[in-house]
């Protein structure tokens, strides 16, 4: 009634291997998907920061972008609380590497004071 052959033995070994290795493979695949999601999220955050920084500096700071039409540029200029100055002195933060206005008393990213003003 019972058949003892290599086919049943092979099926048992394959079943044990699937039970042992399957969860490991699933976990590895899950980690790879999470890494991809984190990379996309980080890239989007960097893009949003750079877009915000170039919009604050005005259209001259982003040469690759198209200039908006004059009727749409006026309301955007009114919303900006910081006036745009082309020949503005900039300072470099040695802690985080951010460029910011020299008139600022500290770095807007990490909060470190400039070396001369400490």
Secondary structure as UniProt FT lines:
FT   HELIX           6..57
FT   HELIX           59..61
FT   TURN            63..64
FT   HELIX           70..79
FT   TURN            86..87
FT   STRAND          90..92
FT   TURN            94..96
FT   STRAND          99..101
FT   TURN            102..103
FT   TURN            108..110
FT   HELIX           115..117
//
